[in-house]
């Protein structure tokens, strides 16, 4: 028991699963009803937002390889110049950089329409490669799972990224790369997430942030 | 001691939270990573988070009794739920987005995938949202949710609960949890509650009756405070 800490610190509230009906609270239209005038969704930015338009999509797979069709994903990212819309960033952006998407109940595919972020300052003056932070909530997930997606066309920056290169097992780093492809005129990054996999090299890296 | 308003968050103490793999809650078995989480030094990505404005929310968003009412009021016990969102050092978390969702008084969710026999209430949606004020305070009005059976073991029943999602000021603070009600006998046996490793942490999820804030001839009141991770002190300039 950490009785000393309890004198000076309040314990963080315990996490619980979002459950199968997380959409009611976070994406009620997907649950099947209209209630709010304004809804938070999976389209980030406006037509005038500077940057390259991209689609990020994929599936989240459980330990049997079955798509998790009830998963809800949120993403957080910088703008095309690498700035976050937050007061901690001195050149705070007009681009909010946040969205949420529930996987399709039939196909299990999630999707975000966003812009490609720029490189972001890291610790000690080192730059981070462009990346998008992900957090996953679902039935059976007791504490939201944090991961990151990097971009397959940023190999040089990825190879120097302080977070990616801090992953001791090089064979696991590929699990954080979204793969760029062209589809019907769209730039699509395909990013499948394996919450559990028999082969440790195939299970997506999740972070204790 | 000085605190950088945008500095690192203290590392999360995993003993306060359920493990990913908690076989009493069967769905977690195939949905838990086998590898350990990789601990990273926080960057701007983890120290920042989306900002929300009051004008993005509607005037009834925090009133679950009225925000889906069609031709009358929802059936069930009227309650007010309120509390403070604080960090680990007791500082208020201002402008946090608090989103709540729940079953109706019959234990039925308004969700296309919920097949429970309990009746839907035409006047109850079951979700609400609000921003904390300058003191970190939030409040909403709703109907007390009913318990319901679910598929885990046979005759497993969830205690009455309200789901919470909280977006604080840093991505590292992001939290989803559930609030329970004082005195509910189902809390002690619920496999989802029991994923939490300590009784003290379970008590932290149980809202207490706040008799002083009952509304006469109208509603009971429950108090539920939430603690998010706090930013660490900076001992030395670097």
Interface residues (C-beta under 8 A of the other chain):
Chain A: X2 X8 X9 X10 X11 X12 X13 X14 X15 X16 X17 X18 X19 X20 X21 X22 X23 X24 X25 X26 X28 X31 X32 X33 X35 X36 X37 X38 X62 X63 X64 X66 X68 X70 X74 X76 X78 X84 X85 X86 X87 X88 X89 X96 X97 X98 X105 X120 X121 X122 X123 X128 X131 X133 X135 X137 X138 X139 X140 X141 X142 X143 X144 X145 X148 X162 X163 X166 X167 X172 X195 X196 X197 X200 X203 X204 X205 X206 X207 X208 X209
Chain B: X5 X6 X10 X11 X12 X13 X14 X16 X17 X18 X19 X20 X22 X25 X27 X28 X29 X30 X31 X32 X33 X34 X35 X37 X38 X39 X40 X41 X42 X43 X44 X45 X46 X47 X48 X49 X50 X51 X56 X57 X58 X61 X67 X68 X86 X87 X88 X89 X90 X99 X100 X101 X102 X109 X110 X111 X112 X113 X114 X125 X126 X127 X129 X163 X165 X171 X172 X174 X175 X176 X177 X178 X192 X193 X195 X196 X200 X201 X202 X204 X205 X226 X227 X228 X229 X230
